[in-house]
Amino acid sequence: MGLLDGKVALVTGAGGGLGRAHAHLLAKEGASVVVNDLGGSRDGTGAGHNMADVVADEIRAAGGSAAADYGSVSSKDDALAMVKLAADEFGKLDICICNAGILRDKSFKNMTDEMWDVVMDVHLRGTYLVAKAAYDQMLAQASGGRIVMTSSTSGLLGNFGQTNYGAAKAGIAGFMRCLALEGVRYGVTVNLLAPTAWSRLTEDILPQGQNIEESLAPEKVSPAVVWLCTDDAKDVTGRTFLVAGNSVSLLSWQSHEVASHGNDEEPWDVGAVGEAMRATFDKWPAVGRPEAKTFS
């Protein structure tokens, strides 16, 4: 008996890395899985069937149930088609994991409109299109559902050379927080994953050595994601999880007051508000990514 027996899942970008790990674990827990992957390179160019086919074949060879899909998340027709495939092949859709992504990293002074647009198209618009199709299907079924979106510390905390990627990932975080509020009345939970894992997308970004490939294997991220898709997690929604290796952290925003006086008083003088803000400067949270840690 698996925790997802009888459930049907769609995973985008499931031909490798995190998506592949998610798809395999969903199937191991009993879900039928639509394995979506355009089959292109990590910069979004090219296409092919092999990546999705291989993962679907692996799941079936292990005794699971899977169907391959080759659509682009940035195409509305393809997004609708992958959800329809789940319904046609397996009768419904209970779980949607929006994982597909590409990279076009460049410092902002060298960023081109094309680099910006294509990353936004795949990450932000692609997450919207697939989540919208899945959400509509779940509402039509009237039996609830699970949506997990994929963000990044680049969008939540920042990272050099990823203004396009970070902006898209921050947008996904805002999208999740709003949709989670709407999904409550329909029993649809919506949560956010900010993973750190070794894959073809990150192999030249993560530090070398330190046994990183094993320590940050994608398979170590998937258990928390798959648990969010179970009935046990029916009350968990609107949350952001940072998962790296076997560590799972909940990211919760906090407000730090830096200057205040009565709202019934006149507006701040510019110099005065600056002086008040500077007086608390040494207590402000650090900007940027958390300090580097050693993985073992």
C-alpha positions in Angstrom: 0.0 0.0 0.0 1.3 3.4 -1.0 0.4 6.8 0.3 -0.9 7.8 -3.2 -2.7 4.6 -4.3 -5.4 5.6 -6.8 -4.1 9.1 -7.3 -3.1 10.6 -10.7 -0.2 13.0 -11.0 1.3 15.3 -13.7 4.9 16.3 -13.4 6.4 18.8 -15.8 10.0 18.7 -16.7 10.1 15.1 -15.5 12.6 13.8 -18.0 15.6 14.4 -15.7 16.8 15.8 -12.4 14.2 16.8 -9.8 11.2 16.1 -12.1 12.4 12.6 -12.8 12.9 12.0 -9.0 9.4 13.3 -8.2 7.8 11.2 -10.9 9.6 8.0 -9.7 8.6 8.5 -6.1 5.0 9.4 -6.9 4.8 6.2 -8.8 6.4 4.2 -6.0 3.8 5.5 -3.7 1.0 4.3 -6.0 0.2 7.3 -8.2 -0.2 7.0 -12.0 2.0 9.6 -13.5 2.0 11.8 -16.6 5.7 12.4 -17.4 6.0 15.6 -19.2 9.2 16.8 -20.8 9.8 18.8 -24.0 13.1 17.1 -24.3 15.2 20.2 -25.0 18.5 21.4 -23.6 18.8 23.3 -20.3 18.6 26.7 -22.2 15.3 25.7 -23.7 16.4 25.0 -27.2 15.6 21.7 -29.0 13.0 19.1 -28.3 12.6 15.4 -28.4 10.6 12.4 -27.0 13.5 10.4 -25.5 13.6 12.0 -22.1 9.9 11.6 -21.2 9.8 8.1 -22.8 12.8 6.9 -20.8 11.3 7.9 -17.5 7.8 6.6 -18.3 9.4 3.3 -19.4 11.4 3.1 -16.1 8.3 3.6 -14.1 6.4 0.9 -16.0 9.3 -1.5 -15.7 9.2 -1.0 -12.0 5.6 -2.0 -11.9 4.1 1.5 -11.9 1.7 3.3 -14.3 2.9 6.2 -16.5 2.2 8.0 -19.7 4.7 10.2 -21.6 3.9 13.8 -22.7 6.1 15.9 -24.9 4.4 19.3 -24.7 5.9 22.7 -23.9 4.6 24.3 -20.7 4.8 27.7 -22.5 2.0 26.6 -24.9 -1.6 26.9 -23.7 -2.6 24.1 -26.1 0.1 21.8 -24.8 -0.7 22.6 -21.2 -4.4 21.7 -21.8 -3.3 18.6 -23.6 -1.1 17.2 -20.8 -4.0 17.6 -18.3 -6.4 16.0 -20.8 -3.9 13.1 -21.2 -4.1 12.5 -17.5 -7.9 12.5 -17.6 -8.1 10.3 -20.7 -5.5 7.8 -19.7 -6.1 7.6 -16.0 -9.6 9.1 -15.5 -8.7 12.2 -13.5 -6.0 14.5 -12.1 -5.2 14.8 -8.4 -1.7 16.2 -8.4 0.2 18.7 -10.4 3.9 19.5 -9.9 5.1 22.4 -11.9 8.8 21.7 -12.2 9.8 22.5 -15.8 12.5 25.2 -16.2 15.4 26.5 -18.2 18.4 28.8 -17.6 19.7 31.8 -19.5 22.0 33.2 -16.9 23.8 36.5 -17.6 24.7 39.6 -15.6 22.1 42.3 -16.0 24.3 44.6 -18.0 24.6 41.8 -20.6 21.0 40.6 -20.4 19.0 40.7 -23.6 15.3 41.0 -24.1 15.2 37.5 -25.6 17.0 36.0 -22.5 14.5 37.7 -20.2 11.4 36.8 -22.2 12.2 33.1 -22.8 12.9 32.5 -19.1 9.7 34.3 -18.1 7.8 32.4 -20.7 8.9 29.0 -19.5 9.0 29.6 -15.7 6.2 32.1 -14.9 3.9 31.8 -17.8 4.5 28.0 -18.0 3.7 27.5 -14.4 0.5 29.6 -14.9 -0.7 27.7 -17.9 -0.2 24.2 -16.5 -1.5 25.2 -13.0 -4.5 26.8 -14.6 -5.3 23.8 -16.7 -4.8 21.5 -13.7 -6.8 23.7 -11.3 -9.8 23.9 -13.7 -9.7 20.1 -14.0 -9.6 19.7 -10.2 -12.5 22.0 -9.8 -14.5 20.2 -12.4 -13.9 16.9 -10.5 -14.9 18.5 -7.2 -12.7 16.3 -5.2 -9.8 18.6 -4.3 -6.2 18.3 -5.4 -2.6 19.2 -4.8 -0.5 21.7 -6.7 3.2 22.2 -6.0 5.0 25.0 -7.8 8.8 25.3 -8.0 10.5 28.5 -7.0 14.2 29.1 -6.1 16.3 30.9 -3.5 17.4 33.0 -6.5 13.9 34.5 -6.5 13.3 34.4 -2.8 16.7 35.6 -1.6 18.6 36.6 -4.7 21.6 35.4 -6.8 24.1 37.1 -9.0 23.6 36.7 -12.7 20.0 35.5 -12.5 17.8 38.6 -12.7 15.5 36.9 -15.3 15.3 33.6 -13.5 15.0 35.3 -10.1 12.2 37.6 -11.2 10.3 34.6 -12.7 10.8 32.5 -9.5 9.7 35.4 -7.3 6.6 35.8 -9.5 5.8 32.1 -9.0 6.0 32.6 -5.2 3.5 35.4 -5.3 1.3 33.3 -7.6 1.3 30.5 -5.1 0.4 32.6 -2.1 -2.6 34.1 -3.9 -3.9 30.9 -5.4 -3.5 29.0 -2.1 -6.1 31.4 -0.6 -8.6 30.7 -3.4 -8.0 27.0 -3.4 -9.0 26.5 0.2 -12.7 26.5 -0.6 -12.3 23.8 -3.2 -9.9 21.5 -1.2 -7.0 22.3 -3.5 -3.8 22.9 -1.7 -1.0 25.0 -3.3 2.5 25.0 -2.0 5.9 26.2 -3.1 9.2 24.3 -3.3 12.6 26.1 -3.3 15.0 23.2 -3.9 18.8 22.8 -3.9 19.7 19.8 -5.9 22.4 18.5 -8.3 21.1 18.3 -11.9 22.1 19.4 -15.3 20.5 22.8 -14.5 22.8 23.3 -11.5 25.9 21.3 -12.1 28.1 24.3 -12.9 26.4 26.6 -10.4 26.8 24.5 -7.2 30.2 24.3 -5.5 32.4 21.5 -6.8 33.6 18.7 -4.6 32.3 18.1 -1.1 30.5 15.1 -2.4 27.8 17.4 -3.8 26.3 15.0 -6.3 25.4 12.5 -3.6 24.7 15.0 -0.8 22.3 17.1 -2.9 20.8 14.3 -5.0 17.4 15.2 -6.4 16.0 12.0 -4.8 16.5 13.7 -1.4 14.2 16.6 -2.3 11.3 14.5 -3.6 10.0 12.9 -0.3 8.9 16.2 1.1 7.3 17.1 -2.2 5.5 13.8 -2.5 4.3 14.1 1.1 2.6 17.4 0.2 0.6 15.5 -2.3 -0.8 13.0 0.2 -4.1 13.2 2.1 -2.0 13.7 5.2 -1.1 17.1 3.9 -4.6 18.3 3.2 -4.3 21.2 5.7 -0.9 22.3 4.4 -1.3 25.1 1.9 0.3 28.5 1.1 3.6 27.4 2.4 7.2 27.8 1.1 9.6 24.9 1.7 13.4 25.1 1.2 14.7 21.6 0.7 18.4 20.8 0.3 19.7 17.2 0.7 17.8 15.8 3.7 17.1 19.2 5.2 13.5 20.6 5.0 13.0 24.2 6.1 9.8 26.3 6.2 10.4 29.9 5.0 8.2 32.4 6.8 8.3 36.1 6.1 8.8 38.5 9.0 8.4 42.3 9.3 11.0 44.4 10.9 10.0 47.9 11.9 12.8 50.4 11.1 11.0 53.8 11.6 7.7 54.8 13.0 5.7 57.7 14.4 2.0 58.4 14.8 -0.2 58.2 11.7 -2.1 61.2 12.9 1.1 63.3 12.6 2.6 65.0 9.6 4.6 62.9 7.1 8.2 62.2 7.8 10.8 64.7 6.9 13.2 63.0 4.4 16.2 63.6 6.5 14.4 62.5 9.7 13.1 59.3 8.3 16.6 58.5 6.9 18.2 59.2 10.3 15.6 56.9 12.0 16.2 54.2 9.5 20.0 54.4 9.8 19.7 54.1 13.5 18.3 50.5 13.1 20.6 49.6 10.2 22.8 47.2 12.1 19.8 45.2 13.2 18.5 44.7 9.6 18.6 41.1 8.3 21.4 40.4 5.9 20.8 40.8 2.2 21.4 37.9 -0.2 21.8 34.2 0.1 22.4 32.4 3.4 26.0 31.8 4.3 27.6 28.9 2.5 27.5 25.6 4.3 29.5 22.4 3.9 27.5 19.5 2.6 28.5 16.0 3.8 
